[in-house]
Amino acid sequence: MPCRVLYSVSTGAVQLPPKTLHLEDTTVPTLFEPGSIGKLEVKNRLIRSATAERMSDLDGRPEKPLADLFGELARGGVGLIITGHCYVHDGGRCHLNMTGAHRDDLIPDLETLADAVHDGGGLLVMQINHGGRECPENAIPGPPVAPSPVPSTKGKPRPDELNEEGIKEIIAAFGDAAGRAQAAGFDGVQIHAAHGYLISQFNSPAANWRKDRWGSTPAGRMRFLEEVAAAVRDRVGDDYPVLTKLGMEDYVRDGLTLKDGAEIVRHLADWGIDALEVSGGIGGTSVRKDILQLEDEGYYLDAARVARDTTDLPIILVGGMRSKQLMERILEEGTADFISMSRPLIREPDLPKRFLEGQERPACISCNRCWPPPGEYGIACRDPNKED
Ligand SMILES: Cc1cc2nc3c(=O)[nH]c(=O)nc-3n(C[C@H](O)[C@H](O)[C@H](O)COP(=O)(O)O)c2cc1C
């Protein structure tokens, strides 16, 4: 039931940092009430966060297991599914078996994904990405590219510095990929601006040492995202939902700070973005392990609060969100409008239905074994103690 609130939030076992709400006239959403992102009506507040499925062929063409997985997720009740990152340019492929959005001939195969989700009663958003310096040599035709010749924190080779022409080509590729998602019947796109990939490399002072208009100041560093957003919006029109997943803080020396992240957030609505998914971390720090108790959950909650104070856009909170109780509290608090999850939905694609039936927490133990070991195909829960 909708209710009126004026209180400080606590979770019982865990005290959320106090935040007094002044929402006397506001309807408080619960997890299973509809919400909107731009023109998109989402049936509940649960989102499947982008999760690289590695279920496409070596040409980037999605295969049947991926459509089956999306159908299963949709039937499992999640309001919105965001695909794993899809590459917009053949120089931006982050790993083998990544789904491509870089060529028109992929559109019919992409359509099978949208159909599977719609048949299951869900909505599908494509996450579009370019890996920049994170791309391994076996996944791209030439050397990796980046704003500056600064190697990845993961110890990958020194990338080539992009010139003006290369930057413009990639910006246009983001727009073209968004157009393909729209043509294939997807319900929106999400621009991946987190986790140390190309856009996050431009945003980060640790990775972007440029002295030209694409770097040197916060406005220069965020220009790449601004122009990607403009190219996407230009291609898909005013009404098509465009989301972004933004790394608000890098957690590395000389990297993007939360203050810098907030400065980017401040511009998103003006750039035509319809919703913000708050994330952070570069070099693999975005997927924290062992979320086993309430205290470990919601590790981007502080960043989301800064975002909430900075923008009126719908906010999606990801990062170790596990217990239903905490999700409801965060929606009530008003910090986020949607909750997204990745690993729990690998183990239990029908988790939303289970939540409705009374389950309080996912079975996922956040052990990070869901990534396929080298040579293996597709994400799967590989918890050695898994019985179901
Ligand atoms: C196997 C795997 C693949 C992922 N792939 C992506 C991706 O393609 N794009 C992205 O933005 N985040 C990706 N993530 C990060 C998740 O979307 C999410 O931000 C992170 O796992 C924290 O959420 P969780 O605690 O619910 O798993 C991936 C995570 C996992 C475990």
The ligand as a Gaussian input file, in Angstrom:
#p B3LYP/6-31G(d) Opt

LIG

0 1
 C       29.731000     -12.331000     -14.738000
 C       29.554000     -10.836000     -14.650000
 C       29.525000     -10.082000     -15.813000
 C       29.321000      -8.692000     -15.745000
 N       29.225000      -7.984000     -16.905000
 C       28.922000      -6.663000     -16.864000
 C       28.658000      -5.932000     -18.056000
 O       28.667000      -6.465000     -19.161000
 N       28.383000      -4.614000     -17.928000
 C       28.316000      -3.982000     -16.718000
 O       28.042000      -2.796000     -16.653000
 N       28.537000      -4.659000     -15.571000
 C       28.816000      -5.979000     -15.624000
 N       28.965000      -6.678000     -14.466000
 C       28.788000      -5.971000     -13.179000
 C       27.335000      -6.080000     -12.712000
 O       26.430000      -5.469000     -13.598000
 C       27.131000      -5.428000     -11.342000
 O       27.383000      -4.047000     -11.485000
 C       28.018000      -6.013000     -10.258000
 O       28.143000      -7.419000     -10.405000
 C       27.465000      -5.725000      -8.868000
 O       26.141000      -6.230000      -8.771000
 P       25.793000      -7.597000      -7.983000
 O       26.387000      -7.459000      -6.604000
 O       24.300000      -7.664000      -7.957000
 O       26.433000      -8.733000      -8.733000
 C       29.174000      -8.060000     -14.492000
 C       29.204000      -8.834000     -13.332000
 C       29.379000     -10.194000     -13.396000
 C       29.376000     -10.995000     -12.133000

